[in-house]
Amino acid sequence: MSRSIPEPWRIKMVEPIRMTTKAQRKSALIEAGLNPFILKSEDVFIDLLTDSGTGAMSDRQWANMFLGDEAYAGSKSYYLLSQTVEQLFDFQYTIPVHQGRGAEQILFPLLVELAKEKGASEPVFLSNHHFDTTKAHVEIAGAKAKNLICASSLQTEIVDDWKGNFDLNKLSNEIKHNCKNIVAIIITITCNSVGGQPISMGNIHSAARMARDSGIPVIIDAARFAENAYFIKQRDSQFSHESISKIVKEMFSEADIFTMSAKKDGMVNIGGLCCFRNNESLFRQAQTRCVPMEGFITYGGLAGRDMAAMAIGLQEALNEDHLRSRIAQVEYLGHKLQQSGIPIQTPVGGHAVFVDARKILPDIKPENFPAQVLCNALYLESGVRAVEIGSLMMGRDPMTGQQEPSLFEFMRLTIPRRTYTDNHMNYVADSLIDVVKKADMLKPLEFEYEPKILRQFTARFREIER
């Protein structure tokens, strides 16, 4: 008889969460402009908006925070963090930042400037798939973001172990015909926008080799590096007996630079990294941008205690028991939804279940944001907050102002680390099943207020008739 595997931790402190009435939730959602991002957290029962900075830290992390060195310059917590980065990733040069977008805002403009000096007239970043803030910072820097995700990722019902892979033929073609304009290749691990899907080691090696042969820098967007390593261990027989640590080092051996929102697999509530292998000159140039944008080079917008917690969190992220439990909980929710006929991206990804709102609400056009409609309906039904990953997040073309086509219309149910139990997942599943039964009653949305950049965070909406 098979046994369920309990979480590899026990609870030492709890935070009360409050269930509201449907009338209270309706009032809160109207006040928030029908945008779950603008809801007050006290009005949310189970918060699956993001796994970014919302997990629980360990006793070791909390203990290490008391040892944080709050020196403005030369903090020993910085040197502890830098040593940890070198130990885990073999990267010699570390800049701490307040989160992942902090790394992007000091790195991307620098890379675009260098590319233009070499003759790039229409600078472009290539990726398996840029996430929203990455795409925004590419565009703010004056470049274009182009996604080259593999075809299997587009078919949510098909099971493919590596839906985060590059389409290597498309990547090769882009390099062949547009090499002078390519600023960098960004390898996103895991690939959030297509469902938290992993990229295989072979695909990483092949993409990096193409870049290296053409003198193009390789950047790893490393927010969920440990989850990707775990999938490689589980799904690639060549690595089944390797440690997570060794797999991580092999993945990162292909990169020249990595950026990280440590609020995900770094297991902290705030913090990020911008790191360089062997390129001291580029590191120094990035440091000069860090000072006015993020803070001095040895704190980067963080308190010493934050860096101390991150150093421990990066190590704990490699713990296989943690990864097994964390990914199993995401799978648990995904399988419950599948058993009830809810369409999701398959196989279930590392950090979230991506519900296919396009299939649930086929009569709502992409420009009326079916996944946002579904997020609102789930909140009204249950107090569960989710997030849209679709046309709303994709935004408009910065040159034409036209809505950019989105590959998906996903509602993302994002599971914070070490935070909720399977009973919470049961409640989420049951609530969504009830919502889908009433899907034909849900109304499309249109903008009441639309910001120009990263509109999903602060936009406001109104319902319209079908």
Sequence and secondary structure as in RCSB ss.txt:
>XXXX:A:sequence
MSRSIPEPWRIKMVEPIRMTTKAQRKSALIEAGLNPFILKSEDVFIDLLTDSGTGAMSDRQWANMFLGDEAYAGS
KSYYLLSQTVEQLFDFQYTIPVHQGRGAEQILFPLLVELAKEKGASEPVFLSNHHFDTTKAHVEIAGAKAKNLIC
ASSLQTEIVDDWKGNFDLNKLSNEIKHNCKNIVAIIITITCNSVGGQPISMGNIHSAARMARDSGIPVIIDAARF
AENAYFIKQRDSQFSHESISKIVKEMFSEADIFTMSAKKDGMVNIGGLCCFRNNESLFRQAQTRCVPMEGFITYG
GLAGRDMAAMAIGLQEALNEDHLRSRIAQVEYLGHKLQQSGIPIQTPVGGHAVFVDARKILPDIKPENFPAQVLC
NALYLESGVRAVEIGSLMMGRDPMTGQQEPSLFEFMRLTIPRRTYTDNHMNYVADSLIDVVKKADMLKPLEFEYE
PKILRQFTARFREIER
>XXXX:A:secstr
       SS  S         HHHHHHHHHHTTT GGGS GGG SEE S SSS S   HHHHHHHTT    SSS 
HHHHHHHHHHHHHH   EEEEESSHHHHHHHHHHHHHHHHHHTT SS EEEES   HHHHHHHHHTT EEEE B 
GGGG TTS  TTTT B HHHHHHHHHHHGGGEEEEEEESSBGGGTSB   HHHHHHHHHHHHHTT  EEEE TTH
HHHHHHHHHH GGGTTS HHHHHHHHHTT SEEEEETTSTT  SS EEEEESS HHHHHHHHHHHHHHT STTTT
T  HHHHHHHHHHHHHTT HHHHHHHHHHHHHHHHHHHHTT  B SS  SSEEEEEHHHHSTTS GGG HHHHHH
HHHHHHHSEE EEESHHHH B TTT  B   S  EEEEE  TTT  HHHHHHHHHHHHHHHHTGGG   EEEEE 
 SSSGGGT EEEE   
